[in-house]
Amino acid sequence: MSPFKAYLIEEVEGKIQGAFVAMNESQLDAGEVTIKVAYSSVNYKDALAATGAGRIIRRYPCVGGIDLSGIVEKSTDSRFKPGDPVIATSFDIGVAHHGGYAEYARVPADWVVPLPVGLSLFEAMALGTAGFTAALAIVRMEENGLAPGKGPVIVTGATGGVGGLAVDMLARLGYQVTALTGKEAEFDYLKRLGAAEVMFRSALDLSRIRPLDKTLWAGAVDNLGGDVLAWIASTMKQGGTIASIGLAASPTLNTTVMPFILRGACLLGIDSGYIGEPYRSRIWQRLGDDLRPAHLLEMAHRISFDEVPDVFDGFLKGKARGRVVVELAGA
Ligand SMILES: NC(=O)c1ccc[n+]([C@@H]2O[C@H](COP(=O)([O-])OP(=O)(O)OC[C@H]3O[C@@H](n4cnc5c(N)ncnc54)[C@H](OP(=O)(O)O)[C@@H]3O)[C@@H](O)[C@H]2O)c1
């Protein structure tokens, strides 16, 4: 394998910085499966990692990119053979193991899933960790009793990657979805994705959150944390379920136990990072089938590898809309 291009994130004198470098095969991390990367993606976590805005990376230097799809180049694990189209997301990828912002990656076979029927390598990255997480949240909420007939489901951070995909998937499954957003200009976009109602964050009074307020939601997919999550908890219907995914607004949560002990509301923690088999392959299969978003391609914005460093700031400022797919070798 000749030297290849990678976006390497380093810590230099206490500052985090990324740069394009040439790497060779011997510099790749240990693993059974070597993949020629076709596409990667940009998630909020990638922006935190690459800029140092969040202390996400646990080993420097590290090639960024928590997601990748591509073609198996070599494998010493019998589950994969050269030429297989595959996906690898989460685990230590891009945080403690060289990630998807490189023309080649080598990862443990347990982190790799076959590309499911119904998805291309591009579509797999239009979903990426964001799509996998939205799907995991829906599956976990349904296991906890959520069903379309039980009432509306609110999705926060709705124009973001996880949010937009969750709105689309839930609407496709027959849920009545309320999309909560800070971007008033994206009303039409969210309606197109399937939101029955669009609410603006500016319309919420978060200065006085009551322990128990008027019941509104049977389910909630929360990407923000902080006061929005506290307000959601106070407005859950009897037996409602909240999937706590993100902290885009705040990692803190100031609430009371009232919604949990008087309304039986459940707060489910969603961690897509380290959930293994059989969940992982099963969810990816569903993403190619009944959970496949109807507007996946509309949500995906393709950029070249060289453009990766330019998009992080938009994520950190909450300006991201939909999904950013990074083209490496393509397919
Ligand atoms: N638990 C897990 O396994 C897991 C997996 C993936 C992601 N996550 C987390 O989930 C969250 C969403 O990830 P993502 O990749 O979808 O991010 P994203 O594409 O950047 O979307 C986040 C959205 O949240 C809203 N937002 C951003 N900053 C905000 C702020 N300061 N205050 C209020 N709203 C803000 C914006 O949507 P609106 O303008 O529409 O409100 C933004 O588009 C992140 O916190 C991420 O770390 C967790």
The ligand as a Gaussian input file, in Angstrom:
#p B3LYP/6-31G(d) Opt

LIG

0 1
 N      -25.442000       9.221000      23.164000
 C      -24.892000       8.872000      22.017000
 O      -24.550000       7.712000      21.770000
 C      -24.746000       9.944000      20.971000
 C      -24.526000       9.591000      19.633000
 C      -24.511000      10.637000      18.668000
 C      -24.649000      11.959000      19.068000
 N      -24.784000      12.242000      20.390000
 C      -24.974000      13.625000      20.851000
 O      -26.239000      14.054000      20.350000
 C      -26.229000      15.453000      20.075000
 C      -26.610000      15.689000      18.615000
 O      -25.591000      15.166000      17.756000
 P      -25.596000      15.520000      16.205000
 O      -24.421000      14.822000      15.610000
 O      -26.967000      15.336000      15.662000
 O      -25.267000      17.094000      16.278000
 P      -25.628000      18.258000      15.234000
 O      -25.822000      17.686000      13.874000
 O      -24.605000      19.301000      15.469000
 O      -27.067000      18.758000      15.754000
 C      -27.242000      19.352000      17.009000
 C      -28.448000      20.287000      16.933000
 O      -28.756000      20.720000      18.263000
 C      -29.179000      22.082000      18.223000
 N      -28.192000      22.861000      19.003000
 C      -26.867000      22.947000      18.795000
 N      -26.269000      23.749000      19.694000
 C      -27.222000      24.135000      20.534000
 C      -27.248000      24.945000      21.696000
 N      -26.132000      25.527000      22.180000
 N      -28.412000      25.135000      22.323000
 C      -29.504000      24.543000      21.862000
 N      -29.556000      23.777000      20.746000
 C      -28.432000      23.562000      20.098000
 C      -29.223000      22.485000      16.768000
 O      -30.504000      22.125000      16.242000
 P      -31.781000      23.114000      16.200000
 O      -31.258000      24.450000      15.792000
 O      -32.703000      22.505000      15.230000
 O      -32.326000      23.141000      17.599000
 C      -28.193000      21.558000      16.144000
 O      -28.398000      21.428000      14.768000
 C      -24.808000      15.921000      20.422000
 O      -24.796000      16.404000      21.740000
 C      -23.978000      14.643000      20.327000
 O      -22.811000      14.712000      21.108000
 C      -24.831000      11.261000      21.343000

